Each structure stands twice: as structure tokens, then as C-alpha cells.
């Protein structure tokens, strides 16, 4: 039995099932789409017409199929009428972007903070930039669908609370609440908004906008001041019960190793993170600055012996972490991103060597290790990708809000049980 409201839910699920199928297999005709998703041709035709009218889909010129009857018209995502906003609430600056449904950047901006230690001020700057972005000429005539942002710390993705950002000195910040307050009365008021840890967000950029479904499982390993990972399995972001999965910076790589900020010893953060590198080269400091980090990069580029030794040691520890991620998740691909990419092969090559040695010992093929597709914009573009991901998976069991809100329990048992099939 279907309760009142379930028909509307089914319509939403069916609509986004069509959009996702076209996104993964561009060029399908309406008839082929109906066969693929298991809906009647009349239902698909009605839904496709609405999706075209709203700007989700577009039809290209008819093509000859060799069969009798009406010629097929290929369907594609429409990149011309809708927009997604993404943001990276970084350590020294915020990055904001607007993309279309295909992940193509329409507008972007970097916003250096006036006061990097003042969380409320940084959030206000980012919010103002996002609001201003809606009036950019590149977005003229487009409808903004949603906003996503990556945060550099431990995030409760259901509440939008940044619990701890150790390298920014922030604790228990209601980022979602502050953003909603700044968006009130603007074009962004009431729009869907999604917040996640920056590594998870960057992983979604690879999933949604790079065709990375062919490299699934995928791990995005983010190396900044600390270390984190975004993990994609079966087309989903692995977030864990409360959204904390992927905190690989606190996996122990060296028993009795250097003290980590978490209080344990030998964590990946304390052996690979840029903060650890600066501590090794310059000695322990209460607060490392972006200027000191730039100095580290310059010294490494110049071949300074102390910096080179620290980077090479971090690279070998990176190889141990890569091996641990390999055996834990058996990914097809590990993407290494973050500010540490500035160190290039000085950091990555020792890591690959250790990983290759592990592969040789087991006579198995190690996963591909590569850089992110979007460079410095990986997190901001990932924010837009996150908005697309959850908008295209309505009532997904991995939706951060629905995972904790019990909304699925309000549906009929039969429909609730079927949601995994629909998604």
C-alpha cells in the first residue's frame, strides 16, 4: 500500500533516475532510456519533457537507427541553463566557483581572509562572495540549484557543524547556521546546502565531473597541514555513521613515532602532513604561517638538504599509507591532492616506490596513483559536485540529513525498502 505523498516521491526518484542515467550514458534516446531504467515509454517521455523544460536535459539532432519508425533523438545533460555553486573554506583564503551541470567552471574567485583566525569573519567573507557570484555575467539567465562547501576539519555533515579544524584553531563552529543567516534575503536563501570535510568533497569532484565511475572504488588522499581521505565505493561517498569516515590522518604508521595533535604517536598527520614537515625543518612552533609554508616549498625546490631529507622521509611514510589504503579498500585509483602537491615528485616518488615494493612482494597490481583533475580548485569544484550528487540522489540513504533524521521511516515500508533500488 502506498501512503499519501508517495506518488510525488516516486516521481522525484524517477526524474533523477533518468538524469543520472543520462549523465552516466550520454546520448541515450527516450526509448533506450525507458528500457534501461525499466519505466514505460510514455512515463519517460512525460518526465523527459519536464526535465528539458527545467534545464536538466537537452535533446540533440535526431539520428538514424536503422529501425522503422521515429528517428531517435539523443539526450544529454544541459550545460547551458542551470548552475551549481561550490566553495573551499580554506586555511588562508576561501575559493568559490560556479559550474554548470557538467562541471565546467563558469566563474571563480579566491578570497584571502582579512583575519584567518576569526571563523565568523571567514565564513562571512565566503558567504558574501557566493552571493555576489550569483550576479556574475556568466550566470545570467541561469538558475542556481544548490551550494556545497568543503571544510578543513572534522565535520558533522548532518548538522553542518565544524567540530574541530586543528590547523585553523577553530572548534564547534555552526558553519551551516552562519551561512544560512548570511544567505537570508538573497538569491541563495532556502537553496539546498551541503557541507563536508574537504577530502570527501574533492573525491566527489572526481566521481561526478571526471567520469571516475570507471575508477571505482576511488580514494582521494588530501595532504595539507594534516592528512585526510575521501572514499568512493559503488558510486557513493563512504561517510560512516556520523560522517567521520576517512580520517586516515590518525591511522598509526609508526608505533612510538612523533607526537600527533590527537595525543597519539606515529599518526599519518605527524609523519606526512605539511605541519609535520615544517616542525621537522624549523622546529616545533605554536603556529605555522602560510609564509613559512612558502619558505618550505622554496627550500625544497632549491634542494636544501634539511628540507629534502624531511620531504623524502614523509614520502616513504606516504607509501606506507598508500599500501594500507590499498589493502583496506582495494581501490582502482588513489588521487593525491592538497597543498603538498607543490612538493611534486620529491614527495610522491618515494611513496610510489614503497607502494611498488609492496605490490612486487605480493605479485599484485597496485592501484593507479595520480593528481586530481581540478588542481587548486578541486575542493571548490567538489562543493558544486556534492550539490549535484545529492540533488540527483533524492532520499538517498547517504544524504547527510536523511541519514540521521529518520525521514525514511515516515514512508510506507515497501517504498522505504525500495529506495536503494531506485537510487
Protein Blocks (a to p, Z undefined) as FASTA:
>chain_A
ZZehjlmmmmmmmmmmmmmmmmmmghiafklmmmmnopafklmmmmmmmmmmnomaccdd
dddehiacjddddddddfklbccddddddfkbccdddddfkopafbdcddddfblklmkl
mmmmmmmmmmmmmmgmklgoiacfbdcddddddddfknopafbafknopahiafklmmmm
mmgopakgoiacddddfklmmmmmmmmmnopmmmcccddddddfbccddddeehiacebj
nopgoilmlccfbghiacdfkopahiaklmmmmklmmmmmnopafbdcfklmmmmmmmmm
nopaklmmmmmmmmmmmmmmmmmmmmmnopabdcdedjklmnmmmlmmmmmmmmmmmmmm
nopacddddddfklmmlmmmmmmmmmmmmmmmghiaklmklmmnommmmpcfklmmmmmm
mZZ
